[in-house]
Every structure is written in C-alpha cells, then in structure tokens.
Amino acid sequence: MDQRRCHDLRVEHLHAPLAVATSVPRFSWLVEHEQTAYRLTVRTPGGELVWDSGRTTSAATSLVPYAGTPLRSDTDHTWTVESWDAAGTCARGVSRFGTGLSAADWTAPWVEPVQDATVLERWSLQDWIRGAGPATAAEERLRSVQLLRQRIHLPESPVRGRLYATAHGVYQASLNGEPVGDEVLAPGSDSYRHRVSVQAYDVTAPLRAGENVLGIALADGWWAGRIGLTGSSAQFGDRTAATWQLHVELADGRRIVCGADGDVVSAPGPWRYADLFVGECFDARGAIPDWDGPSFDASTWTPVRVTDEPTTTLVPFAGEPVRRLHELPMCVLHDDGEGIVLDAGQVIAGRVRLRLSGLRAGQRVTIEHTETLAADGAWFVNIVGINKDQTDVYIAAGTGDETYEPVFTYHGFRYARIRGLDAGMRVDAAAVVIGSDLEPTGTFETSDPRLNRLHENVVWSQRGNFVSVPTDCPQREKVGWTSDAQVFAPAATNNARVASFFTRWLANLRADQLPDGAVPITSPRSPFDAEAAAAADGVGGIVSAAGWSDAIAFVPWTLYERYGDERVLAENIDAILAWIEWQQRAAASALPDALSGAPLSPEREARQRLLWNTGDQFGDWLAPSTMEGRPVHEAIGIAPALTGELVAPMFQAQTLTLAARMTAVLGRDAESAELAARARAVRAAFAAEYIDEYGDLPVRLQGVYTLALAFDMVPDELRASVADRLVELVHERGDRLDTGFLSVPYLLDVLCDTGHRDLARRLLWQSEMPSWMYEVDAGATTIWESWDAVAPDGTPRATSLNHYAFGCVDDWLYRRVLGIAPVRPGYRHVVIEPDLEIGVTFARGSVTTPYGAIGVDWALEGAGARVTCTVPHGVHAELRLGGRSIHLPPGSSTHHCAPVALQHN
Ligand code: BGC
C-alpha cells in the first residue's frame, strides 16, 4: 500500500479554517515529489460531493481555486487531495474547512446596551503638540464595560453549534459561564463604517439541552475608545453595540437560529472603564458571579435597545485573530519610592498579569507601563500625549489570592510600576504578549550575536505591531499607517505567514479609498480622521501621500512576489488604477511653487504636468540629518519640505511599473503596455527635470539618490555617477545612515547592485548613531522610531521604541546574508547567493515558501566555505557560489568554495 502523504493542507493560507470568508476558497498542500497531476474533491458532512476536479495535469500545489457547485454558507466540508508524480505514485491528504455566514443569511439586528454616550474628547494636532489634556480623572470621564445576556432554550444538546458574533466596540463572548474561544479584542480593528468582521466560534461542546446563556462583555475598543496620534475618542461612534447569531443543528437535522434581539438584557460590569489607550479599571468587589450562567437572576437588568443600524457592513473575519501569544516572567528591579518597578526584559505589546495575595477589599493597585527607564533607572514615560495613560487599575476584592489581567486594553511596554501594595507584599507578575496569531516562519542565525539581536528586534517589533492590523507603534498611536506597512511588508513575509493578515488589511484600505481615487495615509480610517484632516492644514491635513498611499500597489505586489498569490492582484488592481488616475490628475493640475508663474517652455511644461510633484507630502520621513538640532515638532517638517517634490514622482513611476506588471500577470496586456509606457514617460520627465548631466539631483540627501536608483529613475548612462554621488553622501555622514522611512529599505540593495557592496556591509555593521547596530549596542530589544531614541549616555527621548519601519533591513539579511531571494513569484524559482564576506563565520536559516522551507546553512571553513542548501519539491533553485551557478535538486546538498577573502568589521 502506498504510504505517501500530502501534508500541511491549507485553505486560504490557513489550516482547517472554521469559516472562510470567500465563496471561492483556494487549496494548498505540500508534497515530497515532483507533482504532475492532482485531484481535489470536496464533500459536505452528509457525504454530498460538491466538487471533483478530476485528475488534472498540473504541477500546481498552492492556492488552487475551488470550482465546484456554489458553496452554501455556514457549512462544514471535508476536502481531499491526491497528487501524482511522473511514475504514477499517488500521495493523499484530507482536511476540513467551513464557510462563513453570508450577509444574506444575517437576520439579527444590532443591539445596544443601556449606556451613556462616550464623553467626546477630541484634540487637534495643535492641542496635541501643546500637550493639553483632560482635566478630570479617567474614572470620571470613561464609562463602564457593559454585560449583555441572552437566554437560549434548546430541546436537546446539538450536534453542531456555531456562534457568529461581532461588535461596535470590543467584546468577549461566553456560553454558560465559559469564555468562547481564545481571541482577545474581537472583532479586531476594521474600517467599521464599511466593514465589520464577524467571528465564528465552534460552540458545539458548551451548548446543552435546556437553558443556555450567551454572555457578551462589551467595551469601547477601536470603535468608541481613544486611539490615534491625538488620542481622541469616539472615532467611529459614541455608543457600543453588538450583534450575533447562534446556529445550532440537532441530531435529526433540525436547525435552530437564535440571534441578538430585544429580549437581551444588560447591566454594567465590574470594569469601571476600559480603553485601548487610557487602560482599564477593574473593581473586583463588583464582580458578578455567574452573570452568564443559566441560574443567574437577571430580573433587574435592563433590556437592550434594538437599533436599525444596517448589518450590510458585516463580513466574515478572514485570517488569524489576536490572541495571547507568549508570557514573559517579570522580575522586580527596585522600589523607586512611588512603586515597585518590574522588568519583562523585552519591549512588547500586551499587558501585565498580576497574582497577588493578602490585599484588603477596596485596595487600589495601579499598573503603569513604559518602554524604557531613564539613564539613572528613574521612571520615564516615552509616550507623550493626551489620553495615553497606559495605566491599569485593579481594585481588590480582598478574598485572598487574586489574579488580574486586563481584558479590553493593551499597552506598549517593557517595564511596569506597581503602586498601592503594602510594604513587603510579594509581586508575582508576567508580561502577556498579545498580537495577531500569525504562524512564525523564517529563521535567521549567524555567528554574530549583535546581528542575531538585530533580527530578533525586528521580529519583536513585528509581533508588537501586527495587532489585528499593521500599526506604527503599540503605545502612542496604534494606527494603521500605510507607509510603515509598505516599507516593512517584505521583511514581514520572512518572519511569519502574513498573507491573510495583509489581505484583510488591504480590504480595509480599499474600503477607505475615497471616491476620487485618493488612498488615505492610514487605514482603518475613521470618520473622525476625515474630519480632523479637513479641519487642519499642513502635515495634519494630508489625506494621501507618496509612499504612504502607494501601499495600495506595493503591498499586493509583495504578497504576489512572496506567496505567488494572484488573487491579491486581481482584488486590488482597480483600486490601484484609480489611485494612479488620482496621481495623474494631481500631476496635471499643479506645478511646484518654484515654477508657477515662471515662463516655461512647452516641453518643460509638458514634462512638469506629467509629474506628481506638488501638494503636502511626508517625503523621506525622519531622514536623520533633517532631525538634528531642532525640536521634534519643527524638525519633522524638514524632510517633507525638502524631499516631497522628488519622492512623489518617483513613487508615481514605481506604482505605474507595478501596475503594469500586475496587469500583465492578470492577462490584461493592452493595459499593461499602456501603463508601462506611462511609467517610461514619467521617468523620462523626471530625469530631464531633476537629474543633471553629472548625475546630481537637486537635494543632496542619501534617500533621494537611493530612491532614484532603486526605482530606475536614472538613465543608464548616469547610473554610475548617481551611485558615486550616493557613496559620497554616505561617506560625508561618516558611513552612517541618513535615509528616511521611504528610502531605507533600498539603500543596501542599491549599493550592492551598483558595485558598492563593501559600503553596504559597512553600513550594516556601523555602530555610530544613526545605525542599526547603535540601537543593538544601546540595549534595544525592538526597532526604534528614531535612531537617537536613546542617546549615547543612555538618556531616552519621548519617541516610540517599537516602530518596525527601519526594521525593513531584515529582508536584506534574508536575501543577502542567507542569500535566499525569489526570482519568480512564490519562490517558484529562487536564487541562493549568500554573502560569505559579510563579516560572520556562519549563517543559517530558512524561508518558508508555498512549496515548503528553503534552508541555507553556510560556514567559513579554512580558507574556503561550505554551503548546505535544502530545497523543497516544486522549487527551481540555483546556487551562485564563487562565480559558479549550480542547479540545486530537491533535498539537501552541500557545496564548497575556496578561498574567500574575509573582511571582518
Ligand atoms: C507615525 C508614523 C507615520 C507618520 C506619518 C507618525 O506619527 O508614528 O510611523 O507613518 O506619523 O508621517
């Protein structure tokens, strides 16, 4: 009998998802042979065959789309794959998936617990800079978490139970007193006015014959709570609500559907308040035992209000929810006179779980959070701003041993300070890391502990900012800034399986696109964001910006390149084309200030009208030299003013090129040719307007030269000169970085590709600020927003210590140090070219591709080097070593090269 198996079976990138969000799910599997044909079959639990692909001659093993009869919503399926090799040997695999509830099957209304509307706390950027803050304590301004309770009678215990639920706010569901699922902060962050994700839970086990109680604890979350740079409240709405449907199937096939309705009752819970920024306050004395159990008497609770809010915005949640990911023990550092300072040893996004005993009833324990301490160990909060308290409060029940972990908030921190304990009281604390529960994938390790720490720091910043949506930072803003995601996306793909995560975020970004095609700088974007931008000018009034809005093209392309996912291109192409038209209209409608009114030749005018080089931009944001010697709020305007005019047309050209490539993939050849021609015209106009005959650009900053080379803005005959200028600029800064957000991902590659690999290596190892190793040497455990977040003497600045953007270098480490770079989408064809002279004696690691892991393990040995590569079936791999090109067969193979010149740094 044949023992071969297909393994790692996935539907839409996930193992046995409970409720896929598409009517055409795609199937993936791994094989240990060269597949020549497959057959897929899909059946309902009753055995009904809904799809049989038949034996299909194809090597495809990834993202094969369903093509059977239309799938019913809220239905479980089993699927089987058979895979043959050329010899006719067959491998098999079986797995499951369910379909989510379609909008057409949603009949329950939104219900609102009785509540006061959120106190509106809205601050302009100017207020924020001035630091004006709320006059009253959190407890007086914020409102309690509401508990909702529904009784459900079942004639018998079911054979299948599915709960579909969501909220305007964040919620925790329970059934008969037990929490449902292990998600936290459901439903996650979305552009709620357009789409609200619905969670699906398997509740077969907790349901029983007779009385059941469904409980929902509901807090403000992203909907009504404080969020964003200014920490303003009620960004989507000022009242929380929830909706749900419980779908039950009995043994005889009867189906019962029970949705949120007017019989649901509510009451305030023991949380006096809960807010994503301010923190939460839990009064254990007010805990209501068994409030979500069948025997509880809720006769004094108040009926909810059924609203007529549309449920058309509901969509099945796609991807991995936010969960508790890790726990780190916290050790006591010292008592600073105000409280006991604890250290988790790592900057994270999450919260503190405290175990305490011997508290008096009503004793108030306060947990403050910060990412860093001052140089002398004193408490220092690096996150400035209104409503950024990041402080949780526990009011003890006085019942002996008590455990507290916040439920409806999270913070960015490494240190916590606990106040309110009696002298001598023992503190048992853990830092609970939360984040989107993405499967870790790649590995990276070298002989150099500093390089390993840099990589680890990137991974931790990824974890801390992949919280439902990609965020800039977990403490000050928690916002889906588009450029941060754009520059980091390639690095992210190496460290975790991020396909579903980004695909869902892109759905939000598309939903946030304005009718005129403008793509916003943040997503999810709230109605408050829109009003605030309309009321502001300058940087605060920016709606779209180069490098930010272009995420709509760059992120899909990254997903295609790394996962071979064509659907992500098809889903986004119309939004990309609308954005391109917006850029073109903006280009045609204005000239840069320096030119308007000046007499221009018709040729120049025509060129200028092709270039998007006007309007407010962030430019090469935070370029280090532009930040020196001025207060931050002044300094941040300099890179935008200096580089905006140049950066915008470069992104315009690159987005056109990506769109040309995407339309080609999608078989839209005429459009592709037209887009490519437009890209050429923009590049030619840019070169004529901004690059002189010596290869000089008008602004002498590394970032401008880097982008010009990376985005192919430079005519061939000038490339070497432009690269020489870039090298000069790097030397002028003492071989240190002077690249901002938009250019830093390309600097090292551009240097390598223009014959300056040594300088790229030097920049990697540079330990003088600004540099990556400076952060590592300064004890960083995550990637900082600013290179000088902690000064050489240990003095911290009020800036984020957990911002992944500059961590984009991690992609370079995988591609150039391990040397694993995709040549064709999804690593179908890969070139392995490790940099044996990078300055380490060994490097090993792997990248997870749709076909399995590609591993590289190299070491310097004697005068030469050994390179061992592991390649899965389905990948065409080529090793470039010592000037040779070696075809790598599937499996493991070892190769030698001699001798290499070592260059230690
Ligand atoms: C965020 C950035 C973001 C930027 C926009 C900042 O406040 O933290 O990461 O991209 O604003 O310029």
Residues whose N, C-alpha, C, O or C-beta is under 5 A from the ligand:
A	BS01	BGC	D472 W481 D484 F618
